[in-house]
Amino acid sequence: MALTPTTRRGLWIVFLICVGLLAATAVMPMVIPRIGSFGESIVATIALVAGVTILLLANIANWQRRQVRIFSILGALSALGALFSTNRLIWYSYPQSMSQLQWQQLRDVYRIASISWTLAGSLTLHGLLTHARLPGALIAIRYATHACVWAVAGLLLYATLELQAVLYLGSTHTLFRLGGALCVTGLFGIIATVVLHKQYAIRSPTPAPLAEQRITLTCPGCGRSQTVGIGQSTCPACRLQFRIEVEAPTCATCGYLLFQLASDVCPECGSAVAASTVAAG
């Protein structure tokens, strides 16, 4: 299901509004230093909603690719989990002294929020990286970036579940050094993937204009031969209505446009192209 140009423009407008809100919430504490605890909670909530909205928009984009739709669903659910759990932390009334049960409940909410943010970011980024159509050996860079993203996610999940043990290790421990190295490597991988996609991406062919906009056929109702246009038509003799549609074929695995493709293999995912595996575009 492809997004219409109007829908895409609307999503871009929402995205830019969210980015603007994030920038405003980052500057507001410096402009208004005495905003108060209630004002800080309001600002944090606005930033939270804007950030989650950006993640949801990214997962809408990921939904367009069949092979990562499960990632888009899980990413959106994780983003919603991050929204509710983080909002709980923002508006939590911290008493002067907390019982052991209150500390345990607060720690559980923190863990849920941390896990949700980690999964939402990793799943969303994984889906976005699959949009890069790199040829040949360059695809290995994208796969390596995927590996770095999930390695960092694994370390963050481990640190969340074993927080006390990780803090006891200290910032100089090998675990922290490995996490830092993976973050830097993943960041360079993301930049390289984006740049290489712009430079060497496999381009999906654009369907050429149809040579004929009208088709000659025999009406199945009265048997009269007639020439009709593409779209909705009515037989002038028997008034039978029928619709003529012309669609470009796409790969059933990844959705790549196969119009005028000379090869028997999809250049996007490598799947064999056969009449039984081609879906309507």
Backbone bond lengths (Angstrom), bond angles and torsions (degrees), N, CA, C in turn:
res aa  C-N    CA-C-N  psi(-1)  N-CA   C-N-CA  omega(-1)  CA-C   N-CA-C  phi
1 M - - - 1.465 - - 1.526 108.71 -
2 A 1.323 116.25 111.22 1.458 121.34 -177.82 1.525 110.03 -88.65
3 L 1.313 114.94 148.96 1.457 120.28 178.62 1.521 109.59 -82.15
4 T 1.310 116.05 140.81 1.455 120.32 177.10 1.523 109.30 -74.78
5 P 1.340 118.36 156.39 1.468 120.38 178.48 1.528 112.74 -55.68
6 T 1.332 117.41 -37.46 1.467 120.07 178.99 1.519 110.83 -64.63
7 T 1.337 116.94 -42.32 1.463 120.77 178.52 1.518 110.79 -64.45
8 R 1.323 116.71 -40.95 1.465 119.96 178.87 1.520 111.45 -62.33
9 R 1.321 116.30 -42.99 1.471 119.17 178.17 1.526 110.48 -62.66
10 G 1.319 115.90 -40.72 1.456 119.26 178.49 1.521 112.39 -62.65
11 L 1.330 116.80 -41.72 1.467 120.67 178.66 1.521 111.19 -66.05
12 W 1.339 116.57 -38.09 1.462 119.58 177.40 1.529 110.86 -64.87
13 I 1.317 116.88 -39.17 1.466 120.06 178.32 1.526 110.37 -63.51
14 V 1.326 116.69 -44.36 1.467 120.36 177.67 1.522 110.62 -61.75
15 F 1.344 116.23 -41.47 1.467 120.15 178.58 1.521 111.35 -60.61
16 L 1.331 117.19 -46.19 1.466 120.45 -179.42 1.526 111.05 -65.26
17 I 1.323 117.10 -36.59 1.472 120.01 176.66 1.523 110.31 -62.92
18 C 1.340 117.10 -42.98 1.469 120.86 179.50 1.521 111.37 -64.44
19 V 1.324 116.79 -41.20 1.470 119.63 176.96 1.526 110.40 -62.12
20 G 1.341 116.03 -41.72 1.462 119.87 177.16 1.512 112.25 -62.36
21 L 1.331 117.50 -40.05 1.464 120.72 178.17 1.524 111.27 -65.22
22 L 1.339 116.64 -40.33 1.464 119.53 177.29 1.526 111.39 -62.31
23 A 1.342 115.75 -43.06 1.461 119.35 177.95 1.533 110.99 -63.71
24 A 1.332 116.27 -40.48 1.470 119.86 -179.69 1.524 111.44 -65.31
25 T 1.328 116.94 -41.96 1.465 119.46 179.82 1.527 111.97 -68.43
26 A 1.330 117.05 -27.10 1.466 119.62 176.72 1.522 111.71 -73.78
27 V 1.332 116.82 -33.16 1.471 120.95 -177.91 1.523 111.85 -86.24
28 M 1.320 118.11 -27.96 1.457 121.90 -172.22 1.531 113.81 -56.94
29 P 1.357 120.20 -44.91 1.469 118.66 178.84 1.527 113.68 -60.16
30 M 1.337 117.59 -28.82 1.462 120.31 178.52 1.524 111.14 -78.01
31 V 1.334 116.52 -33.41 1.462 120.35 179.58 1.515 111.09 -77.87
32 I 1.337 115.37 -39.37 1.466 120.66 179.45 1.523 107.61 -118.62
33 P 1.342 118.23 87.28 1.463 120.33 -174.51 1.528 113.51 -66.53
34 R 1.326 118.06 -33.20 1.462 121.11 -177.99 1.522 109.88 -103.49
35 I 1.299 114.55 67.42 1.451 119.64 -175.84 1.516 112.39 -85.57
36 G 1.338 117.59 -20.30 1.451 121.22 179.69 1.521 112.58 85.02
37 S 1.339 115.02 161.92 1.467 119.66 -177.41 1.523 111.90 -65.90
38 F 1.331 117.76 -39.79 1.459 120.50 178.91 1.528 110.62 -65.13
39 G 1.339 116.70 -43.23 1.454 120.60 177.76 1.515 111.82 -63.31
40 E 1.336 117.21 -38.35 1.462 120.61 177.50 1.526 110.81 -63.36
41 S 1.326 116.56 -38.62 1.463 119.93 178.39 1.529 110.88 -66.03
42 I 1.336 116.49 -39.15 1.464 120.32 178.07 1.524 110.46 -63.18
43 V 1.341 116.34 -46.54 1.466 121.19 -179.95 1.531 110.52 -61.97
44 A 1.344 116.24 -43.75 1.462 120.08 179.94 1.525 111.16 -63.97
45 T 1.324 117.26 -37.42 1.456 120.79 179.27 1.528 111.16 -66.84
46 I 1.331 116.47 -40.99 1.468 120.17 177.76 1.527 110.23 -62.19
47 A 1.339 116.20 -44.89 1.466 119.55 178.19 1.522 111.11 -63.16
48 L 1.334 116.46 -38.09 1.464 120.83 179.23 1.526 111.01 -63.06
49 V 1.318 117.11 -48.74 1.461 121.12 -179.17 1.529 110.55 -62.93
50 A 1.341 117.13 -40.88 1.459 120.38 179.14 1.526 111.25 -63.91
51 G 1.330 116.56 -44.07 1.463 119.75 179.70 1.515 112.76 -64.15
52 V 1.333 117.33 -43.52 1.468 120.74 178.70 1.519 110.58 -65.77
53 T 1.324 117.23 -37.45 1.468 120.22 178.46 1.527 110.91 -62.19
54 I 1.322 116.96 -40.36 1.467 120.16 177.52 1.531 110.56 -61.84
55 L 1.329 116.86 -41.87 1.469 120.07 177.45 1.537 110.93 -62.97
56 L 1.324 116.49 -41.09 1.464 119.60 179.34 1.528 111.40 -65.65
57 L 1.335 116.80 -39.32 1.466 120.12 177.00 1.529 110.97 -62.78
58 A 1.335 115.96 -40.90 1.466 119.47 178.28 1.525 111.16 -63.53
59 N 1.324 116.97 -37.08 1.467 119.56 179.13 1.521 111.88 -73.19
60 I 1.327 117.60 -26.78 1.468 119.73 172.02 1.528 109.55 -64.10
61 A 1.340 116.04 -41.29 1.469 119.68 176.35 1.531 111.03 -64.28
62 N 1.339 116.87 -39.29 1.468 119.68 179.31 1.524 111.91 -66.44
63 W 1.319 117.25 -28.87 1.461 120.90 -179.28 1.526 111.93 -61.24
64 Q 1.334 117.53 -22.22 1.459 120.87 -178.16 1.526 112.39 -69.31
65 R 1.327 117.48 -17.95 1.462 120.99 179.87 1.521 108.97 -103.58
66 R 1.337 115.83 121.41 1.461 120.35 -172.22 1.520 112.90 -60.13
67 Q 1.349 117.37 -39.64 1.452 119.56 -172.10 1.526 113.46 -73.76
68 V 1.336 119.02 -10.00 1.462 120.17 178.97 1.527 111.65 -121.52
69 R 1.325 117.29 18.29 1.463 118.81 -179.49 1.521 112.30 -64.06
70 I 1.339 117.12 -35.01 1.457 119.22 177.80 1.522 110.44 -64.48
71 F 1.352 116.90 -34.54 1.460 120.32 176.94 1.529 110.72 -68.07
72 S 1.324 117.18 -37.37 1.462 119.89 179.44 1.525 111.04 -66.84
73 I 1.327 117.22 -38.49 1.464 120.32 178.30 1.523 110.59 -65.96
74 L 1.340 116.10 -49.31 1.459 119.92 -179.87 1.536 111.42 -64.80
75 G 1.341 116.22 -36.28 1.465 119.39 178.02 1.518 111.94 -65.21
76 A 1.337 116.59 -41.28 1.462 119.84 178.68 1.524 111.20 -66.28
77 L 1.334 117.21 -41.96 1.466 120.10 178.42 1.526 111.20 -64.31
78 S 1.338 116.83 -39.71 1.462 120.25 177.76 1.527 111.30 -65.20
79 A 1.347 116.37 -38.34 1.466 120.00 177.89 1.527 110.96 -63.61
80 L 1.327 117.33 -40.31 1.466 120.21 177.29 1.527 110.79 -66.49
81 G 1.334 116.30 -38.58 1.464 119.09 175.13 1.518 112.16 -61.81
82 A 1.340 116.05 -39.81 1.465 120.44 176.79 1.524 111.05 -64.31
83 L 1.329 116.21 -37.80 1.468 120.40 179.69 1.526 111.32 -61.00
84 F 1.320 116.74 -51.16 1.464 120.13 -175.26 1.531 112.09 -70.29
85 S 1.339 117.07 -42.45 1.468 119.48 -177.99 1.524 111.67 -69.84
86 T 1.331 117.37 -41.30 1.465 120.10 179.02 1.522 110.75 -68.16
87 N 1.317 117.18 -38.34 1.465 120.27 176.09 1.527 110.76 -61.35
88 R 1.326 116.09 -35.38 1.478 120.12 175.88 1.520 110.61 -63.31
89 L 1.319 118.13 -40.56 1.468 120.88 178.82 1.526 111.21 -69.06
90 I 1.350 116.94 -37.44 1.468 120.08 -178.02 1.528 111.24 -64.32
91 W 1.315 116.74 -42.41 1.463 121.19 -174.54 1.522 113.02 -99.55
92 Y 1.325 116.57 14.26 1.466 119.42 178.20 1.524 109.78 -72.82
93 S 1.310 116.49 133.64 1.473 121.68 178.19 1.523 108.35 -87.39
94 Y 1.327 114.79 105.27 1.454 119.60 -177.40 1.532 110.12 -82.59
95 P 1.332 118.60 113.98 1.468 120.43 178.89 1.528 110.93 -75.41
96 Q 1.328 115.13 167.73 1.461 120.13 178.91 1.531 111.18 -63.73
97 S 1.301 116.07 -40.29 1.461 120.86 177.08 1.526 108.45 -130.60
98 M 1.331 116.07 139.06 1.461 121.26 -176.14 1.524 109.62 -119.84
99 S 1.323 114.78 140.59 1.452 120.43 176.91 1.526 109.80 -76.38
100 Q 1.317 115.34 169.35 1.462 119.95 178.62 1.515 111.49 -61.89
101 L 1.333 117.13 -37.60 1.455 121.02 178.76 1.521 111.60 -66.21
102 Q 1.331 117.80 -39.91 1.464 121.24 178.66 1.524 111.18 -65.53
103 W 1.351 115.97 -41.03 1.456 119.50 176.94 1.525 111.01 -61.46
104 Q 1.341 115.76 -41.47 1.456 119.99 -179.62 1.518 111.10 -64.93
105 Q 1.333 117.29 -42.36 1.461 120.91 178.76 1.524 111.33 -64.72
106 L 1.336 116.78 -41.82 1.453 120.47 179.10 1.522 110.86 -65.59
107 R 1.319 117.16 -39.42 1.460 120.47 178.98 1.523 110.93 -66.39
108 D 1.324 117.15 -37.21 1.463 120.17 178.07 1.530 110.95 -64.36
109 V 1.345 116.94 -41.85 1.465 120.13 178.26 1.521 109.88 -64.16
110 Y 1.333 116.93 -40.77 1.468 120.03 177.43 1.518 111.32 -60.97
111 R 1.320 116.91 -42.22 1.463 119.82 -179.75 1.525 111.12 -65.67
112 I 1.324 116.65 -41.03 1.470 119.83 178.18 1.524 110.15 -62.23
113 A 1.340 116.82 -43.33 1.468 120.22 179.90 1.525 110.86 -64.06
114 S 1.338 116.67 -44.02 1.460 120.41 -178.90 1.525 111.52 -64.65
115 I 1.331 116.53 -43.95 1.466 120.06 179.00 1.525 110.60 -64.67
116 S 1.333 116.39 -40.84 1.468 120.29 -179.49 1.520 111.48 -63.27
117 W 1.342 116.86 -45.08 1.464 119.94 179.44 1.527 111.07 -64.55
118 T 1.332 117.01 -40.50 1.463 120.63 179.83 1.528 111.41 -62.77
119 L 1.325 116.04 -47.28 1.463 119.77 -179.73 1.526 111.42 -68.05
120 A 1.337 116.99 -40.72 1.467 119.83 -179.86 1.525 110.99 -61.75
121 G 1.336 116.53 -45.38 1.458 119.65 179.51 1.518 112.95 -66.37
122 S 1.335 116.86 -42.95 1.466 120.75 -177.36 1.529 111.84 -68.47
123 L 1.329 116.64 -45.72 1.458 120.40 -179.71 1.526 111.60 -65.02
124 T 1.330 115.90 -41.67 1.462 119.63 179.26 1.516 111.27 -65.97
125 L 1.326 117.05 -44.81 1.457 120.63 179.91 1.521 111.34 -65.37
126 H 1.324 116.59 -38.08 1.468 119.87 176.92 1.525 110.41 -59.12
127 G 1.333 116.46 -44.87 1.456 119.70 179.17 1.515 113.09 -65.44
128 L 1.337 116.97 -40.63 1.462 120.24 -179.68 1.525 111.53 -65.45
129 L 1.334 116.68 -36.15 1.468 119.51 179.96 1.524 111.87 -65.85
130 T 1.325 117.35 -29.44 1.467 119.18 -179.57 1.527 112.28 -69.79
131 H 1.333 118.30 -12.64 1.460 120.26 176.86 1.534 111.57 -72.72
132 A 1.330 116.79 -17.02 1.465 120.38 179.61 1.526 109.32 -76.37
133 R 1.325 116.88 115.26 1.462 122.17 -179.35 1.521 109.20 -98.25
134 L 1.330 115.36 92.77 1.469 120.89 -176.36 1.520 109.69 -104.54
135 P 1.327 117.30 137.00 1.466 120.40 -178.77 1.520 112.16 -87.54
136 G 1.333 115.31 155.92 1.458 122.19 169.31 1.509 115.05 53.84
137 A 1.351 115.26 -134.27 1.458 121.42 -175.53 1.517 113.13 -69.69
138 L 1.333 117.97 -17.87 1.461 120.42 -178.72 1.527 112.11 -66.02
139 I 1.331 117.26 -20.87 1.458 120.03 179.77 1.526 110.90 -64.57
140 A 1.352 116.80 -22.41 1.467 120.34 178.83 1.523 111.31 -63.47
141 I 1.326 117.27 -31.23 1.469 120.42 178.22 1.521 110.04 -64.25
142 R 1.329 116.11 -41.08 1.470 119.19 178.73 1.521 110.82 -66.36
143 Y 1.335 116.80 -41.08 1.465 119.95 179.29 1.534 110.77 -64.51
144 A 1.333 116.95 -39.76 1.467 120.12 178.34 1.528 110.96 -64.92
145 T 1.329 116.56 -36.91 1.461 120.15 177.24 1.519 111.01 -66.13
146 H 1.332 116.21 -40.53 1.472 120.14 174.26 1.531 110.21 -55.66
147 A 1.337 115.70 -45.86 1.465 120.32 -178.32 1.525 111.23 -61.90
148 C 1.338 116.89 -41.31 1.471 120.54 178.83 1.528 111.21 -64.58
149 V 1.316 116.34 -41.98 1.469 120.57 179.91 1.523 110.72 -59.24
150 W 1.326 116.42 -46.90 1.455 119.34 -177.79 1.520 112.28 -75.08
151 A 1.329 117.94 -27.71 1.465 119.76 174.68 1.527 110.59 -66.94
152 V 1.331 116.61 -43.23 1.466 120.25 176.61 1.528 110.31 -63.42
153 A 1.329 116.54 -41.08 1.464 120.01 178.32 1.527 110.98 -61.77
154 G 1.332 116.03 -40.89 1.462 119.47 178.15 1.523 112.30 -62.77
155 L 1.340 117.05 -41.97 1.464 120.35 177.81 1.525 111.51 -64.28
156 L 1.340 116.26 -40.59 1.471 119.42 179.10 1.529 111.57 -65.30
157 L 1.324 116.10 -39.74 1.464 119.19 177.69 1.522 111.10 -65.54
158 Y 1.319 116.17 -40.65 1.463 119.56 177.15 1.527 111.12 -63.48
159 A 1.337 116.63 -43.20 1.457 120.34 179.20 1.525 111.46 -64.16
160 T 1.328 117.06 -33.80 1.464 120.55 178.87 1.518 111.57 -69.55
161 L 1.318 116.13 -43.89 1.461 120.12 -177.58 1.525 112.48 -76.05
162 E 1.319 117.03 -28.88 1.467 121.56 -178.83 1.530 109.49 -120.14
163 L 1.325 115.82 53.38 1.467 120.65 -172.54 1.521 112.12 -62.12
164 Q 1.311 117.44 -47.32 1.467 120.06 -177.28 1.522 111.60 -62.81
165 A 1.325 116.59 -41.65 1.468 119.83 179.38 1.521 111.21 -65.19
166 V 1.340 117.01 -38.61 1.459 120.94 -179.46 1.528 110.57 -68.24
167 L 1.330 117.46 -42.92 1.469 120.26 178.27 1.521 111.45 -63.83
168 Y 1.299 116.93 -32.23 1.465 120.40 179.24 1.520 111.40 -68.12
169 L 1.334 117.36 -27.94 1.469 120.58 -178.08 1.522 112.07 -66.86
170 G 1.338 117.17 -33.48 1.461 120.32 -176.90 1.513 112.01 90.26
171 S 1.326 115.99 157.92 1.465 121.23 -173.79 1.528 113.46 -71.68
172 T 1.323 117.83 -13.05 1.465 119.81 -179.47 1.525 112.67 -92.22
173 H 1.310 117.66 0.75 1.455 120.19 -177.52 1.524 110.61 -67.63
174 T 1.337 115.06 155.44 1.465 121.49 -178.93 1.530 112.01 -57.37
175 L 1.329 117.46 -32.05 1.458 120.94 -179.54 1.520 111.54 -61.35
176 F 1.336 116.33 -42.34 1.460 119.87 179.63 1.525 110.76 -71.16
177 R 1.310 117.41 -37.85 1.460 120.45 177.82 1.528 110.81 -64.86
178 L 1.332 116.20 -41.18 1.459 119.88 178.11 1.525 110.62 -63.87
179 G 1.344 116.53 -42.23 1.463 119.88 178.24 1.519 111.97 -61.89
180 G 1.329 116.81 -42.51 1.458 120.29 178.21 1.516 112.24 -63.45
181 A 1.330 116.11 -42.52 1.474 120.00 179.32 1.526 110.91 -64.51
182 L 1.328 117.05 -40.20 1.462 120.18 179.25 1.528 111.32 -67.23
183 C 1.332 116.63 -37.94 1.471 119.73 178.11 1.528 111.32 -63.20
184 V 1.331 116.12 -44.83 1.468 119.98 179.70 1.527 110.18 -65.30
185 T 1.339 116.74 -44.65 1.461 120.50 179.77 1.528 111.16 -62.65
186 G 1.335 116.10 -43.26 1.460 119.72 178.60 1.514 112.59 -63.88
187 L 1.357 116.74 -38.36 1.466 120.50 178.82 1.521 110.92 -63.73
188 F 1.338 116.72 -45.80 1.460 119.70 177.05 1.530 111.12 -64.36
189 G 1.342 117.06 -35.17 1.455 120.07 177.62 1.520 112.58 -64.93
190 I 1.337 115.87 -39.76 1.465 119.72 177.85 1.524 110.77 -64.45
191 I 1.335 115.92 -44.98 1.470 119.68 178.85 1.524 110.66 -62.29
192 A 1.341 116.37 -43.89 1.465 120.00 -179.84 1.522 111.15 -64.60
193 T 1.329 117.28 -39.54 1.461 120.52 179.66 1.519 111.13 -63.13
194 V 1.331 116.70 -43.50 1.462 120.67 179.81 1.529 110.73 -64.50
195 V 1.341 116.88 -45.55 1.464 120.81 -178.92 1.525 110.94 -64.39
196 L 1.337 116.93 -45.30 1.466 120.38 -179.40 1.524 111.43 -66.86
197 H 1.317 116.28 -33.59 1.459 119.05 176.72 1.533 110.98 -63.99
198 K 1.324 116.17 -41.11 1.466 119.66 178.13 1.522 111.85 -65.93
199 Q 1.343 115.97 -31.77 1.455 120.33 -173.56 1.533 112.77 -90.34
200 Y 1.341 116.57 -42.57 1.463 119.32 -170.49 1.524 113.61 -124.23
201 A 1.312 118.86 16.55 1.461 120.50 -173.72 1.519 111.99 -60.83
202 I 1.345 115.81 144.45 1.457 121.88 172.74 1.517 107.52 -71.77
203 R 1.285 117.22 119.74 1.458 120.96 -176.96 1.526 110.60 -91.71
204 S 1.290 115.60 130.06 1.463 120.05 174.97 1.518 108.54 -74.64
205 P 1.329 118.51 129.12 1.465 120.18 -177.54 1.525 111.62 -63.52
206 T 1.318 115.22 148.09 1.456 121.38 177.98 1.528 108.88 -95.79
207 P 1.327 117.67 127.62 1.467 118.44 -179.76 1.521 111.84 -57.90
208 A 1.323 115.42 132.81 1.456 119.79 178.58 1.529 109.79 -74.64
209 P 1.321 117.17 156.44 1.471 119.23 177.09 1.522 110.14 -59.47
210 L 1.329 115.90 141.84 1.464 119.86 -178.66 1.527 110.53 -64.86
211 A 1.346 115.38 137.80 1.467 119.50 179.28 1.527 111.16 -67.70
212 E 1.343 115.98 -33.64 1.459 120.53 179.66 1.522 109.14 -127.03
213 Q 1.316 116.45 131.97 1.452 121.73 177.51 1.530 112.27 -98.35
214 R 1.341 117.35 0.60 1.457 121.97 -179.55 1.526 109.63 -130.86
215 I 1.321 115.38 148.40 1.457 121.55 -175.62 1.526 109.05 -128.04
216 T 1.331 116.18 136.28 1.464 121.50 176.32 1.526 109.23 -92.56
217 L 1.333 116.54 126.90 1.455 120.86 -177.98 1.525 110.51 -147.71
218 T 1.328 114.14 171.73 1.466 121.27 177.44 1.515 108.74 -107.23
219 C 1.333 117.07 126.59 1.461 121.14 -179.30 1.526 109.57 -62.88
220 P 1.323 119.56 126.48 1.472 120.54 179.25 1.525 113.13 -71.75
221 G 1.344 116.54 -11.82 1.460 118.64 -179.31 1.516 113.75 -87.08
222 C 1.351 116.12 -46.66 1.466 119.57 -175.72 1.522 113.23 -118.82
223 G 1.342 118.05 -7.06 1.452 120.92 177.76 1.508 114.30 80.69
224 R 1.315 117.95 10.46 1.466 121.08 -178.59 1.521 110.10 -81.34
225 S 1.333 117.97 132.83 1.460 123.21 176.43 1.529 108.72 -81.26
226 Q 1.329 116.29 134.83 1.454 120.58 -176.22 1.516 110.14 -156.62
227 T 1.313 115.37 159.91 1.469 122.24 177.06 1.516 108.06 -109.49
228 V 1.336 116.12 123.32 1.469 121.38 -176.57 1.522 109.12 -125.20
229 G 1.318 115.56 160.91 1.450 121.17 177.36 1.514 111.84 -88.90
230 I 1.326 116.02 164.52 1.461 121.47 177.49 1.525 108.89 -69.08
231 G 1.323 115.94 134.78 1.458 121.09 -177.82 1.518 110.73 114.06
232 Q 1.334 115.92 -152.75 1.459 121.42 -177.27 1.536 110.01 -77.08
233 S 1.346 116.03 133.14 1.464 121.58 179.99 1.520 109.49 -140.51
234 T 1.338 115.19 159.62 1.460 122.09 178.43 1.524 108.83 -133.05
235 C 1.327 116.61 130.85 1.459 120.78 177.81 1.535 108.88 -67.50
236 P 1.339 118.46 126.17 1.470 119.62 -178.36 1.525 113.68 -69.65
237 A 1.343 116.48 -16.99 1.457 119.21 -177.44 1.528 112.05 -88.95
238 C 1.328 117.29 -53.06 1.470 120.65 -175.47 1.519 113.59 -108.06
239 R 1.330 117.74 -2.99 1.470 124.09 178.54 1.529 113.10 67.80
240 L 1.322 117.62 16.22 1.466 120.08 175.63 1.527 109.15 -68.21
241 Q 1.319 116.27 133.29 1.460 121.14 -179.77 1.525 109.98 -100.19
242 F 1.304 116.55 140.25 1.462 121.80 175.54 1.523 108.84 -150.12
243 R 1.307 115.07 162.88 1.467 121.26 -175.82 1.523 109.59 -126.75
244 I 1.332 116.51 131.15 1.461 123.09 178.72 1.536 108.08 -105.75
245 E 1.337 116.67 123.25 1.466 121.80 179.09 1.521 109.45 -123.81
246 V 1.304 116.01 138.02 1.468 122.69 176.08 1.522 107.54 -121.97
247 E 1.332 117.47 117.84 1.462 122.19 -176.45 1.523 110.33 -125.33
248 A 1.315 115.64 141.82 1.467 120.89 176.32 1.521 109.47 -78.42
249 P 1.341 118.21 141.41 1.470 120.14 -179.22 1.529 111.35 -75.93
250 T 1.318 115.37 148.97 1.466 121.71 176.22 1.515 109.22 -131.16
251 C 1.320 116.10 157.52 1.462 121.82 177.92 1.527 109.12 -66.78
252 A 1.330 116.83 130.86 1.458 120.84 -178.98 1.522 112.19 -70.42
253 T 1.334 117.35 -16.89 1.463 120.39 -178.61 1.515 112.65 -87.70
254 C 1.332 116.63 -48.59 1.473 119.86 -173.68 1.520 113.87 -119.60
255 G 1.326 118.26 -9.38 1.460 120.18 179.56 1.520 114.91 85.22
256 Y 1.335 118.92 7.46 1.462 121.99 -179.54 1.530 110.06 -65.40
257 L 1.325 116.85 137.20 1.458 121.41 -179.15 1.523 110.35 -70.19
258 L 1.337 116.84 125.16 1.459 122.60 -175.92 1.520 112.83 -104.85
259 F 1.309 117.10 15.23 1.456 121.48 -178.69 1.532 110.40 -63.50
260 Q 1.337 116.94 126.21 1.461 124.58 179.59 1.530 112.91 61.28
261 L 1.332 117.35 25.81 1.464 120.92 178.80 1.524 109.56 -77.40
262 A 1.332 116.46 127.23 1.471 120.89 -178.49 1.526 111.95 -87.07
263 S 1.339 117.45 -25.94 1.455 121.32 -176.68 1.527 111.22 -82.12
264 D 1.341 115.70 160.81 1.458 121.90 175.44 1.523 111.88 -94.03
265 V 1.338 116.80 5.72 1.461 121.89 -178.80 1.524 108.96 -125.46
266 C 1.315 116.68 135.65 1.464 120.89 177.74 1.524 109.40 -65.62
267 P 1.340 120.01 124.44 1.463 121.48 -179.13 1.524 113.68 -70.61
268 E 1.323 117.22 -13.00 1.457 120.49 -178.68 1.522 112.84 -86.31
269 C 1.349 116.58 -51.55 1.466 120.21 -175.33 1.526 113.70 -115.51
270 G 1.344 118.00 -8.26 1.462 121.04 178.40 1.518 114.73 83.47
271 S 1.339 117.33 4.81 1.461 119.80 179.77 1.527 110.43 -71.94
272 A 1.340 115.76 148.13 1.459 120.65 178.03 1.528 108.46 -68.71
273 V 1.338 116.20 137.51 1.450 121.71 -179.90 1.517 107.87 -97.56
274 A 1.296 115.29 117.42 1.477 121.82 179.24 1.509 108.73 -139.77
275 A 1.319 115.84 161.62 1.473 119.90 -177.62 1.525 111.23 -59.86
276 S 1.325 117.01 -30.57 1.470 119.39 -177.78 1.500 113.15 -81.51
277 T 1.339 118.10 -12.22 1.457 120.49 -176.77 1.506 112.53 -112.26
278 V 1.317 118.31 4.41 1.459 121.50 -178.46 1.525 108.72 -93.62
279 A 1.334 115.50 127.71 1.457 120.09 179.01 1.510 109.74 -102.81
280 A 1.298 116.29 157.10 1.465 120.43 176.65 1.501 110.18 -70.27
281 G 1.354 117.67 139.30 1.443 121.53 -178.42 1.487 112.28 -81.08
